[in-house]
């Protein structure tokens, strides 16, 4: 299953911002900035990456649930009686970000 283009663009935007934040952290280290300021910015980068990961998982959940919720016969046939949402896989993805 491929992610929706809008979802992908939103996550890519978050990751580009995090990339810029990380570059700023490296610059701060190179400049010998205060440890507290560096750690604060590094924490912001970490949160931005977590948000991007959760956004990907949320988009995947939405795509998996929508066909089943709308009674899509193709989705039901493709699943051959199995749920459209692999709960264990999604749980593992969530825990990988924890």
Secondary structure, DSSP 4 states (H G I P E B T S, - for coil): -PPPHHHHHHHHHHHHHHHHHHHHHHHHHHTT--HHHHHHHHHHHHHHHHHHHHHHHHHHHHHHHHHHHTT-HHHHHHHTTS-SS-HHHHHHHHHHH-
